[in-house]
């Protein structure tokens, strides 16, 4: 029977399946923005970052001690800070659809692990959790970097802009956890086992929807890009090799003209 907690969880998860990124208004405002604007955008991106938040919810879901939460969140923070800072500083980028697809997979992975899927369905122990949180932290940071590089970053303030954005990300992460953890504690006190399965299946389904969305975006953008390249190539070819129908027509007209002259002379 569906109770109020089930409905509450599904409503929360449904909010996370929509895409997020750096909005056009943020890109415009940041051109003459201060370091505080980068902090604001970093916090906003993390709070509205359904994929980052879902992964963190999966990480802390079974944790009850504050020290354990601090430990795992710190490992995740170190991981995403490394790639966020260095990838942006050295302009290392990739297709953001593909990066976000891997981030979506991390959400699926965490839900699968929380359901004890490795032992139940694969017959093996799961990989070291600390290590996996760190690895996925690196990937999440790379995703944050690809978004940050969409902004017009001034070279003379580059390192300060990156650090300000990262500070904003951490503040947003703390804010999201301050909201999520009390809700998880509430779930743990009420029909924990049933809601636990529901929530972690929700992580898998949400991650799957995100994965499909990002892959669709990637292949659609690639098809559009290839079509543009093909059209440009055709235009270049037409410019280099114009049609030669006109000279041929002139030649044909000359022959007809000569024939007419011959006929005139014969007359």
TORPA-692074 format. One line per field, with one value per residue: residue number from 1; residue in three letters; x, y, z of N, C-alpha, C in turn. Coordinates in nm, 2 decimals. Example, Ala and Ser with C-alpha at 12.3 -4.5 7.8 and 13.67 -1.06 7.14 Angstrom:
2
i = [1_2] $
aa = [Ala_Ser] $
n.east = [1.32_1.28] $
n.north = [-0.57_-0.22] $
n.up = [0.78_0.71] $
ca.east = [1.23_1.37] $
ca.north = [-0.45_-0.11] $
ca.up = [0.78_0.71] $
c.east = [1.32_1.29] $
c.north = [-0.33_0.00] $
c.up = [0.78_0.79] $
This chain:
267
i = [1_2_3_4_5_6_7_8_9_10_11_12_13_14_15_16_17_18_19_20_21_22_23_24_25_26_27_28_29_30_31_32_33_34_35_36_37_38_39_40_41_42_43_44_45_46_47_48_49_50_51_52_53_54_55_56_57_58_59_60_61_62_63_64_65_66_67_68_69_70_71_72_73_74_75_76_77_78_79_80_81_82_83_84_85_86_87_88_89_90_91_92_93_94_95_96_97_98_99_100_101_102_103_104_105_106_107_108_109_110_111_112_113_114_115_116_117_118_119_120_121_122_123_124_125_126_127_128_129_130_131_132_133_134_135_136_137_138_139_140_141_142_143_144_145_146_147_148_149_150_151_152_153_154_155_156_157_158_159_160_161_162_163_164_165_166_167_168_169_170_171_172_173_174_175_176_177_178_179_180_181_182_183_184_185_186_187_188_189_190_191_192_193_194_195_196_197_198_199_200_201_202_203_204_205_206_207_208_209_210_211_212_213_214_215_216_217_218_219_220_221_222_223_224_225_226_227_228_229_230_231_232_233_234_235_236_237_238_239_240_241_242_243_244_245_246_247_248_249_250_251_252_253_254_255_256_257_258_259_260_261_262_263_264_265_266_267] $
aa = [Unk_Unk_Unk_Unk_Unk_Unk_Unk_Unk_Unk_Unk_Unk_Unk_Unk_Unk_Unk_Unk_Unk_Unk_Unk_Unk_Unk_Unk_Unk_Unk_Unk_Unk_Unk_Unk_Unk_Unk_Unk_Unk_Unk_Unk_Unk_Unk_Unk_Unk_Unk_Unk_Unk_Unk_Unk_Unk_Unk_Unk_Unk_Unk_Unk_Unk_Unk_Unk_Unk_Unk_Unk_Unk_Unk_Unk_Unk_Unk_Unk_Unk_Unk_Unk_Unk_Unk_Unk_Unk_Unk_Unk_Unk_Unk_Unk_Unk_Unk_Unk_Unk_Unk_Unk_Unk_Unk_Unk_Unk_Unk_Unk_Unk_Unk_Unk_Unk_Unk_Unk_Unk_Unk_Unk_Unk_Unk_Unk_Unk_Unk_Unk_Unk_Unk_Unk_Unk_Unk_Unk_Unk_Unk_Unk_Unk_Unk_Unk_Unk_Unk_Unk_Unk_Unk_Unk_Unk_Unk_Unk_Unk_Unk_Unk_Unk_Unk_Unk_Unk_Unk_Unk_Unk_Unk_Unk_Unk_Unk_Unk_Unk_Unk_Unk_Unk_Unk_Unk_Unk_Unk_Unk_Unk_Unk_Unk_Unk_Unk_Unk_Unk_Unk_Unk_Unk_Unk_Unk_Unk_Unk_Unk_Unk_Unk_Unk_Unk_Unk_Unk_Unk_Unk_Unk_Unk_Unk_Unk_Unk_Unk_Unk_Unk_Unk_Unk_Unk_Unk_Unk_Unk_Unk_Unk_Unk_Unk_Unk_Unk_Unk_Unk_Unk_Unk_Unk_Unk_Unk_Unk_Unk_Unk_Unk_Unk_Unk_Unk_Unk_Unk_Unk_Unk_Unk_Unk_Unk_Unk_Unk_Unk_Unk_Unk_Unk_Unk_Unk_Unk_Unk_Unk_Unk_Unk_Unk_Unk_Unk_Unk_Unk_Unk_Unk_Unk_Unk_Unk_Unk_Unk_Unk_Unk_Unk_Unk_Unk_Unk_Unk_Unk_Unk_Unk_Unk_Unk_Unk_Unk_Unk_Unk_Unk_Unk_Unk_Unk_Unk_Unk_Unk_Unk_Unk_Unk_Unk_Unk_Unk_Unk_Unk_Unk_Unk] $
n.east = [0.08_0.06_0.19_0.21_0.48_0.59_0.47_0.58_0.86_0.86_0.77_0.98_1.20_1.10_1.15_1.42_1.47_1.50_1.70_2.00_2.22_2.45_2.29_2.18_2.14_2.31_2.55_2.57_2.56_2.79_3.00_3.08_3.10_3.15_3.38_3.20_2.98_3.06_3.07_2.80_2.69_2.82_2.71_2.44_2.44_2.51_2.31_2.08_2.17_2.07_2.19_2.43_2.33_2.16_2.34_2.49_2.29_2.25_2.50_2.51_2.30_2.27_2.42_2.46_2.61_2.76_3.03_3.10_2.95_3.08_3.33_3.29_3.17_3.38_3.58_3.45_3.44_3.71_3.78_3.61_3.69_3.96_3.95_3.78_3.92_4.18_4.12_3.97_4.16_4.36_4.22_4.10_3.87_3.56_3.29_3.00_2.76_2.84_3.00_2.81_2.65_2.80_2.81_2.54_2.53_2.68_2.49_2.31_2.48_2.52_2.26_2.22_2.43_2.35_2.12_2.23_2.31_2.54_2.61_2.37_2.29_2.52_2.69_2.92_3.15_3.10_3.30_3.56_3.41_3.49_3.69_3.54_3.37_3.55_3.66_3.42_3.38_3.59_3.49_3.25_3.35_3.48_3.26_3.15_3.35_3.34_3.10_3.16_3.35_3.20_3.15_3.25_3.56_3.79_4.13_4.31_4.20_4.16_4.22_4.12_3.85_3.79_3.83_3.64_3.41_3.42_3.41_3.15_3.02_3.08_2.94_2.68_2.65_2.67_2.44_2.24_2.28_2.22_1.95_1.88_1.97_1.82_1.57_1.64_1.69_1.44_1.31_1.45_1.34_1.09_0.92_1.16_1.29_1.12_1.09_1.35_1.42_1.25_1.34_1.60_1.56_1.44_1.66_1.80_1.62_1.59_1.85_1.88_1.70_1.82_2.06_1.97_1.86_2.09_2.25_2.09_2.09_2.36_2.39_2.20_2.31_2.55_2.46_2.34_2.57_2.73_2.56_2.58_2.85_2.85_2.68_2.84_3.06_2.95_2.88_3.13_3.24_3.07_3.15_3.41_3.39_3.21_2.91_2.92_2.74_2.66_2.88_2.86_2.61_2.64_2.82_2.65_2.47_2.63_2.68_2.43_2.40_2.60_2.50_2.27_2.38_2.50_2.28_2.17_2.36_2.34_2.10] $
n.north = [-0.12_0.22_0.48_0.80_0.86_0.73_0.86_1.12_1.07_1.00_1.23_1.40_1.28_1.30_1.56_1.57_1.48_1.66_1.85_2.03_2.32_2.58_2.87_3.10_3.36_3.36_3.33_3.57_3.76_3.71_3.81_4.06_4.01_3.97_3.80_3.70_3.65_3.43_3.25_3.24_3.13_2.88_2.77_2.77_2.60_2.35_2.31_2.29_2.08_1.80_1.54_1.54_1.58_1.36_1.15_1.20_1.17_0.90_0.81_0.89_0.76_0.52_0.60_0.69_0.81_1.12_1.16_0.97_1.06_1.30_1.20_1.06_1.26_1.44_1.30_1.28_1.55_1.63_1.48_1.59_1.85_1.84_1.77_1.97_2.21_2.17_2.08_2.30_2.50_2.43_2.41_2.17_1.97_1.81_1.65_1.76_1.62_1.35_1.34_1.40_1.18_0.98_1.06_1.03_0.75_0.70_0.76_0.55_0.34_0.38_0.35_0.08_-0.05_0.02_-0.14_-0.38_-0.51_-0.62_-0.85_-0.99_-1.02_-1.03_-1.19_-1.12_-0.93_-0.57_-0.31_-0.12_0.13_0.39_0.43_0.42_0.64_0.85_0.82_0.86_1.12_1.26_1.24_1.38_1.63_1.69_1.71_1.94_2.12_2.13_2.27_2.51_2.61_2.70_2.96_3.30_3.33_3.54_3.58_3.70_3.68_3.41_3.18_3.27_3.29_3.03_2.91_3.05_2.97_2.70_2.72_2.81_2.58_2.40_2.52_2.50_2.23_2.17_2.29_2.14_1.89_1.95_1.97_1.72_1.52_1.53_1.44_1.19_1.07_1.08_0.90_0.67_0.61_0.54_0.28_0.17_-0.03_-0.09_0.17_0.22_0.04_0.14_0.40_0.36_0.21_0.41_0.58_0.43_0.43_0.70_0.77_0.61_0.74_0.99_0.91_0.81_1.05_1.22_1.07_1.07_1.35_1.38_1.22_1.34_1.60_1.54_1.44_1.67_1.83_1.69_1.71_1.99_2.01_1.86_2.02_2.25_2.16_2.09_2.34_2.45_2.29_2.35_2.61_2.58_2.42_2.53_2.50_2.38_2.42_2.64_2.71_2.48_2.51_2.74_2.65_2.47_2.65_2.79_2.60_2.56_2.82_2.82_2.63_2.75_2.96_2.82_2.72_2.95_3.04_2.84_2.89] $
n.up = [0.00_-0.09_0.10_0.28_0.29_0.07_-0.14_-0.10_-0.14_-0.41_-0.53_-0.47_-0.60_-0.86_-0.93_-1.00_-1.25_-1.46_-1.69_-1.61_-1.60_-1.70_-1.71_-1.98_-1.89_-1.66_-1.79_-1.92_-1.71_-1.57_-1.71_-1.64_-1.38_-1.02_-0.78_-0.59_-0.74_-0.88_-0.67_-0.60_-0.84_-0.84_-0.61_-0.67_-0.90_-0.78_-0.60_-0.76_-0.91_-0.99_-1.04_-0.89_-0.63_-0.60_-0.61_-0.38_-0.18_-0.21_-0.12_0.16_0.26_0.42_0.64_0.98_1.17_1.24_1.20_1.01_0.79_0.75_0.67_0.43_0.27_0.26_0.12_-0.13_-0.18_-0.20_-0.43_-0.64_-0.63_-0.71_-0.99_-1.08_-1.04_-1.17_-1.43_-1.53_-1.50_-1.68_-1.91_-1.99_-2.14_-2.23_-2.41_-2.27_-2.25_-2.25_-2.02_-1.82_-1.86_-1.76_-1.50_-1.44_-1.45_-1.22_-1.02_-1.07_-1.00_-0.73_-0.62_-0.69_-0.55_-0.28_-0.26_-0.22_-0.45_-0.57_-0.42_-0.42_-0.70_-0.85_-0.72_-0.58_-0.38_-0.32_-0.47_-0.29_-0.09_-0.02_-0.21_-0.45_-0.41_-0.42_-0.68_-0.83_-0.74_-0.87_-1.13_-1.12_-1.06_-1.29_-1.46_-1.34_-1.41_-1.69_-1.72_-1.59_-1.77_-1.97_-1.92_-1.95_-1.87_-1.72_-1.79_-1.62_-1.37_-1.33_-1.16_-0.92_-0.99_-1.04_-0.79_-0.64_-0.76_-0.68_-0.40_-0.38_-0.48_-0.27_-0.06_-0.16_-0.16_0.11_0.20_0.07_0.18_0.45_0.43_0.32_0.50_0.75_0.65_0.56_0.81_0.92_0.75_0.82_1.07_1.02_0.88_0.76_0.61_0.39_0.27_0.22_0.01_-0.19_-0.22_-0.31_-0.54_-0.67_-0.71_-0.90_-1.11_-1.16_-1.22_-1.45_-1.63_-1.65_-1.77_-2.02_-2.12_-2.14_-2.32_-2.54_-2.59_-2.66_-2.90_-3.06_-3.08_-3.20_-3.45_-3.55_-3.56_-3.75_-3.98_-4.02_-4.09_-4.32_-4.49_-4.50_-4.63_-4.88_-4.97_-5.00_-5.20_-5.41_-5.45_-5.53_-5.76_-5.98_-6.17_-6.51_-6.71_-6.85_-7.04_-7.21_-7.31_-7.46_-7.65_-7.78_-7.88_-8.06_-8.25_-8.36_-8.46_-8.65_-8.82_-8.91_-9.05_-9.25_-9.38_-9.47_-9.65_-9.84_-9.94] $
ca.east = [0.00_0.13_0.17_0.25_0.62_0.62_0.43_0.68_0.98_0.85_0.76_1.12_1.28_1.06_1.21_1.56_1.50_1.51_1.84_2.05_2.34_2.47_2.19_2.23_2.15_2.43_2.67_2.57_2.59_2.92_3.11_3.13_3.06_3.26_3.40_3.08_2.89_3.10_3.03_2.65_2.66_2.86_2.61_2.32_2.46_2.51_2.17_1.99_2.23_2.00_2.27_2.52_2.25_2.11_2.46_2.52_2.19_2.29_2.62_2.49_2.17_2.28_2.51_2.39_2.71_2.80_3.17_3.10_2.90_3.19_3.44_3.26_3.15_3.51_3.64_3.38_3.47_3.85_3.77_3.55_3.77_4.08_3.92_3.72_4.03_4.29_4.06_3.94_4.28_4.44_4.13_4.08_3.73_3.50_3.15_2.94_2.66_2.90_3.04_2.69_2.60_2.88_2.76_2.41_2.57_2.72_2.36_2.26_2.57_2.50_2.14_2.25_2.51_2.27_2.03_2.32_2.30_2.66_2.60_2.24_2.27_2.64_2.76_3.05_3.15_3.12_3.43_3.57_3.32_3.57_3.76_3.44_3.32_3.66_3.66_3.30_3.40_3.67_3.41_3.15_3.43_3.51_3.14_3.14_3.45_3.29_3.00_3.23_3.42_3.11_3.14_3.37_3.65_3.90_4.26_4.39_4.13_4.11_4.23_4.02_3.72_3.77_3.82_3.52_3.30_3.43_3.35_3.00_2.98_3.08_2.83_2.55_2.66_2.64_2.30_2.16_2.29_2.14_1.81_1.86_2.00_1.71_1.47_1.68_1.67_1.29_1.28_1.51_1.26_0.95_0.92_1.29_1.33_1.04_1.12_1.49_1.42_1.18_1.42_1.72_1.52_1.42_1.79_1.84_1.53_1.62_1.98_1.86_1.63_1.92_2.15_1.90_1.85_2.22_2.30_2.01_2.14_2.49_2.38_2.13_2.40_2.65_2.40_2.33_2.71_2.77_2.48_2.64_2.98_2.82_2.63_2.95_3.15_2.88_2.89_3.27_3.26_3.00_3.22_3.54_3.36_3.08_2.85_2.97_2.63_2.66_2.97_2.81_2.49_2.70_2.87_2.54_2.41_2.72_2.66_2.30_2.42_2.67_2.40_2.18_2.45_2.52_2.15_2.15_2.45_2.29_1.99] $
ca.north = [0.00_0.34_0.57_0.93_0.87_0.69_0.98_1.22_1.04_1.00_1.37_1.46_1.22_1.35_1.70_1.56_1.43_1.76_1.89_2.15_2.37_2.72_2.94_3.21_3.48_3.35_3.35_3.72_3.84_3.68_3.88_4.17_3.97_3.96_3.66_3.66_3.60_3.29_3.17_3.22_3.04_2.75_2.71_2.74_2.48_2.23_2.29_2.25_1.97_1.67_1.43_1.55_1.56_1.22_1.06_1.23_1.11_0.75_0.79_0.91_0.70_0.43_0.65_0.74_0.88_1.24_1.15_0.89_1.15_1.40_1.13_1.03_1.38_1.50_1.23_1.33_1.69_1.63_1.43_1.68_1.97_1.82_1.78_2.10_2.32_2.15_2.07_2.43_2.58_2.39_2.40_2.03_1.96_1.70_1.67_1.76_1.52_1.23_1.35_1.39_1.05_0.90_1.11_0.96_0.62_0.70_0.75_0.41_0.25_0.39_0.28_-0.07_-0.09_0.03_-0.25_-0.50_-0.57_-0.69_-0.98_-1.06_-1.05_-1.06_-1.29_-1.07_-0.81_-0.45_-0.24_-0.03_0.24_0.51_0.45_0.45_0.78_0.93_0.81_0.93_1.26_1.31_1.25_1.49_1.75_1.71_1.76_2.08_2.20_2.15_2.37_2.64_2.66_2.77_3.10_3.38_3.34_3.63_3.51_3.76_3.63_3.27_3.10_3.32_3.26_2.88_2.88_3.11_2.87_2.58_2.75_2.80_2.44_2.34_2.58_2.44_2.09_2.17_2.33_2.03_1.79_1.99_1.94_1.58_1.43_1.51_1.36_1.05_1.03_1.06_0.77_0.56_0.59_0.50_0.18_0.19_-0.13_-0.07_0.29_0.21_-0.02_0.23_0.52_0.32_0.18_0.55_0.63_0.36_0.47_0.84_0.77_0.56_0.84_1.09_0.85_0.81_1.19_1.27_1.00_1.12_1.48_1.36_1.17_1.44_1.71_1.49_1.43_1.81_1.88_1.63_1.77_2.12_1.99_1.82_2.13_2.35_2.09_2.10_2.48_2.47_2.22_2.42_2.73_2.55_2.36_2.58_2.42_2.41_2.40_2.75_2.70_2.38_2.57_2.83_2.57_2.42_2.76_2.82_2.50_2.60_2.94_2.78_2.55_2.85_3.04_2.73_2.71_3.08_3.04_2.75_2.95] $
ca.up = [0.00_-0.10_0.21_0.25_0.27_-0.06_-0.23_-0.07_-0.20_-0.55_-0.56_-0.46_-0.71_-0.99_-0.95_-1.04_-1.38_-1.56_-1.71_-1.55_-1.66_-1.68_-1.79_-2.06_-1.80_-1.58_-1.87_-1.95_-1.59_-1.52_-1.79_-1.55_-1.24_-0.92_-0.73_-0.52_-0.85_-0.91_-0.55_-0.62_-0.95_-0.80_-0.51_-0.75_-0.98_-0.70_-0.54_-0.87_-0.98_-0.95_-1.04_-0.78_-0.51_-0.59_-0.57_-0.24_-0.11_-0.21_-0.03_0.30_0.29_0.54_0.74_1.09_1.25_1.17_1.15_0.88_0.68_0.72_0.61_0.29_0.19_0.24_0.01_-0.25_-0.20_-0.25_-0.56_-0.74_-0.63_-0.79_-1.14_-1.11_-1.04_-1.27_-1.56_-1.57_-1.51_-1.80_-2.02_-2.03_-2.15_-2.30_-2.44_-2.14_-2.25_-2.21_-1.88_-1.74_-1.87_-1.66_-1.36_-1.42_-1.42_-1.08_-0.94_-1.08_-0.93_-0.58_-0.58_-0.70_-0.43_-0.16_-0.26_-0.21_-0.58_-0.60_-0.36_-0.46_-0.84_-0.92_-0.64_-0.54_-0.29_-0.39_-0.46_-0.17_-0.10_-0.01_-0.34_-0.55_-0.39_-0.47_-0.83_-0.89_-0.71_-0.98_-1.25_-1.09_-1.07_-1.44_-1.51_-1.30_-1.49_-1.83_-1.71_-1.56_-1.89_-2.06_-1.88_-2.00_-1.76_-1.75_-1.76_-1.50_-1.24_-1.36_-1.04_-0.82_-1.03_-1.02_-0.64_-0.59_-0.80_-0.60_-0.27_-0.40_-0.49_-0.14_0.02_-0.21_-0.12_0.26_0.21_0.02_0.28_0.57_0.40_0.29_0.61_0.84_0.58_0.57_0.95_0.93_0.68_0.90_1.18_0.97_0.78_0.70_0.50_0.27_0.20_0.17_-0.12_-0.28_-0.25_-0.39_-0.68_-0.73_-0.76_-1.02_-1.22_-1.20_-1.29_-1.59_-1.71_-1.68_-1.86_-2.15_-2.16_-2.18_-2.44_-2.65_-2.62_-2.73_-3.03_-3.14_-3.11_-3.30_-3.58_-3.60_-3.60_-3.88_-4.08_-4.05_-4.16_-4.46_-4.56_-4.53_-4.74_-5.01_-5.02_-5.05_-5.32_-5.51_-5.48_-5.60_-5.88_-6.03_-6.28_-6.64_-6.80_-6.94_-7.16_-7.30_-7.38_-7.56_-7.76_-7.86_-7.96_-8.17_-8.36_-8.42_-8.53_-8.78_-8.91_-8.97_-9.15_-9.37_-9.45_-9.54_-9.77_-9.94_-10.01] $
c.east = [0.09_0.10_0.22_0.40_0.66_0.59_0.54_0.81_0.97_0.84_0.90_1.20_1.23_1.12_1.35_1.58_1.51_1.66_1.87_2.18_2.36_2.38_2.25_2.24_2.27_2.55_2.68_2.62_2.73_3.03_3.17_3.11_3.18_3.28_3.28_2.98_2.93_3.06_2.88_2.62_2.70_2.76_2.48_2.33_2.46_2.37_2.07_2.05_2.17_2.09_2.37_2.45_2.20_2.23_2.49_2.42_2.21_2.41_2.59_2.36_2.17_2.37_2.43_2.48_2.76_2.95_3.18_3.05_3.01_3.30_3.41_3.24_3.28_3.58_3.58_3.42_3.62_3.85_3.72_3.63_3.90_4.05_3.86_3.83_4.12_4.23_4.02_4.06_4.36_4.35_4.11_3.93_3.69_3.36_3.07_2.82_2.72_2.94_2.92_2.62_2.67_2.84_2.62_2.43_2.61_2.60_2.31_2.35_2.54_2.37_2.15_2.33_2.43_2.16_2.10_2.32_2.42_2.66_2.48_2.24_2.40_2.73_2.90_3.04_3.17_3.26_3.44_3.50_3.39_3.64_3.66_3.39_3.43_3.66_3.54_3.31_3.48_3.58_3.31_3.23_3.46_3.38_3.12_3.23_3.40_3.18_3.06_3.30_3.33_3.09_3.26_3.46_3.77_4.03_4.33_4.33_4.09_4.11_4.14_3.88_3.69_3.75_3.69_3.40_3.30_3.38_3.20_2.95_2.97_2.97_2.69_2.54_2.62_2.49_2.21_2.16_2.22_1.99_1.78_1.87_1.89_1.59_1.51_1.66_1.52_1.25_1.33_1.42_1.12_0.96_1.04_1.32_1.25_1.07_1.26_1.49_1.35_1.27_1.54_1.68_1.49_1.55_1.83_1.75_1.57_1.75_1.97_1.80_1.73_2.02_2.09_1.89_1.98_2.27_2.22_2.05_2.27_2.47_2.30_2.22_2.51_2.59_2.38_2.46_2.75_2.69_2.54_2.77_2.95_2.77_2.74_3.04_3.08_2.89_3.03_3.30_3.19_3.08_3.35_3.51_3.22_3.03_2.89_2.86_2.63_2.75_2.91_2.69_2.54_2.75_2.76_2.47_2.50_2.70_2.53_2.32_2.49_2.58_2.31_2.25_2.47_2.39_2.13_2.23_2.40_2.18_2.04] $
c.north = [0.13_0.44_0.71_0.95_0.83_0.80_1.09_1.20_1.05_1.15_1.44_1.41_1.28_1.49_1.69_1.51_1.53_1.81_2.02_2.20_2.51_2.80_3.06_3.34_3.48_3.38_3.50_3.80_3.82_3.75_3.99_4.14_3.97_3.82_3.61_3.60_3.46_3.20_3.14_3.12_2.90_2.69_2.68_2.62_2.35_2.20_2.24_2.13_1.84_1.55_1.43_1.52_1.42_1.12_1.08_1.16_0.96_0.72_0.80_0.83_0.61_0.48_0.72_0.83_1.00_1.23_1.07_0.98_1.25_1.33_1.11_1.16_1.45_1.43_1.27_1.47_1.70_1.58_1.53_1.81_1.96_1.84_1.92_2.21_2.29_2.14_2.21_2.52_2.55_2.36_2.26_2.00_1.84_1.73_1.65_1.66_1.39_1.23_1.33_1.25_0.96_0.93_1.04_0.81_0.60_0.69_0.61_0.32_0.26_0.33_0.13_-0.12_-0.09_-0.09_-0.39_-0.58_-0.66_-0.84_-1.06_-1.10_-1.08_-1.16_-1.25_-0.95_-0.68_-0.39_-0.15_0.10_0.37_0.54_0.49_0.60_0.88_0.94_0.89_1.08_1.33_1.33_1.37_1.62_1.79_1.77_1.91_2.17_2.23_2.26_2.51_2.69_2.72_2.92_3.17_3.41_3.44_3.57_3.57_3.72_3.49_3.19_3.14_3.29_3.11_2.85_2.94_3.02_2.75_2.60_2.75_2.66_2.37_2.39_2.52_2.30_2.08_2.20_2.21_1.92_1.82_1.97_1.79_1.49_1.42_1.43_1.22_0.99_1.00_0.92_0.65_0.52_0.54_0.40_0.18_0.10_-0.11_0.06_0.30_0.15_0.07_0.34_0.48_0.27_0.31_0.61_0.56_0.41_0.61_0.85_0.71_0.66_0.95_1.04_0.85_0.96_1.24_1.20_1.05_1.26_1.47_1.32_1.27_1.56_1.67_1.49_1.57_1.86_1.82_1.68_1.91_2.11_1.95_1.93_2.23_2.29_2.10_2.24_2.51_2.41_2.29_2.55_2.70_2.49_2.41_2.50_2.47_2.40_2.52_2.75_2.59_2.43_2.66_2.76_2.52_2.53_2.80_2.73_2.53_2.72_2.91_2.71_2.65_2.93_2.95_2.72_2.84_3.09_2.95_2.81_3.06] $
c.up = [0.00_0.02_0.18_0.23_0.13_-0.16_-0.22_-0.14_-0.35_-0.60_-0.57_-0.58_-0.85_-1.03_-1.01_-1.18_-1.49_-1.57_-1.64_-1.62_-1.63_-1.77_-1.87_-1.98_-1.71_-1.66_-1.90_-1.83_-1.55_-1.59_-1.71_-1.41_-1.15_-0.87_-0.66_-0.62_-0.88_-0.79_-0.57_-0.72_-0.91_-0.70_-0.58_-0.83_-0.90_-0.64_-0.64_-0.95_-0.93_-0.94_-0.93_-0.65_-0.49_-0.55_-0.43_-0.14_-0.10_-0.12_0.12_0.35_0.42_0.65_0.86_1.18_1.17_1.12_1.02_0.77_0.64_0.64_0.46_0.21_0.17_0.13_-0.12_-0.28_-0.26_-0.40_-0.66_-0.74_-0.71_-0.94_-1.17_-1.13_-1.16_-1.41_-1.62_-1.59_-1.64_-1.92_-2.08_-2.02_-2.23_-2.33_-2.31_-2.13_-2.20_-2.07_-1.79_-1.75_-1.77_-1.52_-1.34_-1.39_-1.27_-0.98_-0.95_-1.00_-0.78_-0.54_-0.59_-0.59_-0.30_-0.15_-0.25_-0.34_-0.61_-0.55_-0.41_-0.61_-0.91_-0.84_-0.60_-0.45_-0.37_-0.38_-0.33_-0.19_-0.11_-0.15_-0.45_-0.54_-0.44_-0.62_-0.89_-0.85_-0.82_-1.10_-1.24_-1.10_-1.21_-1.50_-1.47_-1.38_-1.63_-1.83_-1.68_-1.68_-1.99_-2.03_-1.94_-1.88_-1.80_-1.70_-1.64_-1.37_-1.25_-1.23_-0.94_-0.86_-1.01_-0.87_-0.59_-0.63_-0.72_-0.46_-0.28_-0.41_-0.35_-0.05_-0.03_-0.16_0.03_0.27_0.17_0.12_0.41_0.55_0.39_0.41_0.71_0.78_0.58_0.71_0.97_0.86_0.76_1.02_1.14_0.86_0.69_0.58_0.37_0.19_0.15_0.03_-0.22_-0.32_-0.34_-0.53_-0.75_-0.78_-0.89_-1.14_-1.26_-1.27_-1.43_-1.68_-1.75_-1.78_-2.01_-2.21_-2.21_-2.31_-2.56_-2.69_-2.70_-2.87_-3.12_-3.17_-3.21_-3.44_-3.64_-3.64_-3.73_-4.00_-4.12_-4.13_-4.30_-4.54_-4.60_-4.64_-4.87_-5.06_-5.07_-5.18_-5.44_-5.55_-5.56_-5.74_-5.93_-6.15_-6.41_-6.75_-6.90_-7.06_-7.26_-7.38_-7.49_-7.68_-7.85_-7.94_-8.08_-8.28_-8.43_-8.51_-8.66_-8.87_-8.98_-9.07_-9.27_-9.45_-9.53_-9.66_-9.88_-10.02_-10.10] $
